[in-house]
């Protein structure tokens, strides 16, 4: 076989990435594989297939590729083999399918299923509004599959080790071929683990993991809100066969507060105000998360009036300015009046009525609207 430039054989540039080289190889290998060609065309296809496979073996290996780039064919002669004849010279046709579809079916090389990352876990953490705003540290106790400390997560008895599955060779999957069709399924011997354990660990019964409860300290940053998540790396389920553990995601839920409602960085509350103080004006004591503050109420304050106290809200966990406290005034009607108090209110009402509309501007405008409505309706 003539020694053509390996990049030329695969039809890629000398700066091609590993992915581009692999893609080119797959395409040409499918085209020239002897199993897909017969007769005189088959002989030529076999030669081209060997050339394609040899080029790929060199260029897919970083060390061989570097030597080839520097010294040409002399740098890699003898380091890459061409295989045997049509049946095994370049591997069987199923090998090409395995290379093309390995990632899709979860195949890949030997030992692909040896180490599996553990599953992520979730935990719902309820907090008071005060703790969410100020930040806190909470201890949580969670059930989890943790790595067996007796066998180190291998599943094998101490002093022994797992061995590659004799059925799948450690891949965790077996492939069955009929003509051009390939079915790939989990290995029935190792159940996808890729290994066999002849002498299992007595503590975990060969699973490599045991069920336990563990207590963790969760540091909650100031300003969190419902829906925020805190990630604890490596605190999820233990991995299989010594694989890395998953993560724990702590989901924040802030409990309803008896006084305040939160809207992003702002806080809202309703403040009842006596009838006389709303009319005459004065001061009110208003609660905040940092203590009480005085709120000046002008005379003639109506129900629904919103007062803003700046800087008494929440500093968001992701940064930004501190929010405000918004206080909605609710004028309270007095109840359980004595006869004397009722008489005084009647006198006040008579006095207000005698003053015309200037004492009740809202009621006056409302009455004007009602009269206009009735007039338009023809009543």
TAMO-V729440 format. One line per field, one symbol per residue. psi: psi as a letter, one per 30 degrees, with the letter a starting at -180 (. if undefined). burial: I if it has 16 or more other ideal C-beta (glycine too) atoms within 10 Angstrom, else O. A space follows every 10 residues. Layout:
psi = ???
burial = ???
This chain:
psi = kkilkeeeef hllfgkleee eeeeeeeeee egkeffklbe eeeeeeeeee eeeeeeeeff keeeeeeeee faffffkffk lfabaeegeg llefeeeeee geeeggcaak gfgejkklkl llkkjkllee eeefllkkkk kkkljlkkfe fggffkkkfl lllkkfefgf fflkkkkjbf kkkklkkfef hffflkjeil kfeghgffll klkkkkkjjj lkgllkflkk kjkggakklk hglllalkjj kkjkkkkfek kkjcflkklk jkkleeeeef lakkkkklfg aklkkkklkg klkfkkkkjk ggbkjkfgll lkalkjkkkj kkkklhklee eeeeeeeeee eeeffafffi eeeeeeeeee eeeeeefg.
burial = OOOOOIIOII OIOOOIOOOO IIOIIIOIIO OIIIIIIOOO OIOOIIOIII IIIIIIIIIO IOOIIOIIOO OOOOOIOOOI OOOOOIOOOI IOIOOIIIII OIOOOOIOOO OIIIOIOIOO IOIOIOIOIO IIIOOIOOOI OIOIIIIIOO IOIIIIIOOO OIOIIOOIOI IIIIIOOOOO OIOIOOIOOI OIIIIIIOOI IOIIOIIIII OOOOOOOIOI OOIIIOOIOI OIOOIIIIII IIIOIIIIOI OIOIOOOOOI OIOOIIIIIO IOIOOOIIIO OIOIOIOIIO OOOOIOIOOO IOOOIOIOIO OIIIIIIOOO OOIIIIIOIO IOOOOOOOOO OOOOOOOOOO OOOOOOOOOO OOOOOOOOOO OOOOOOOOO
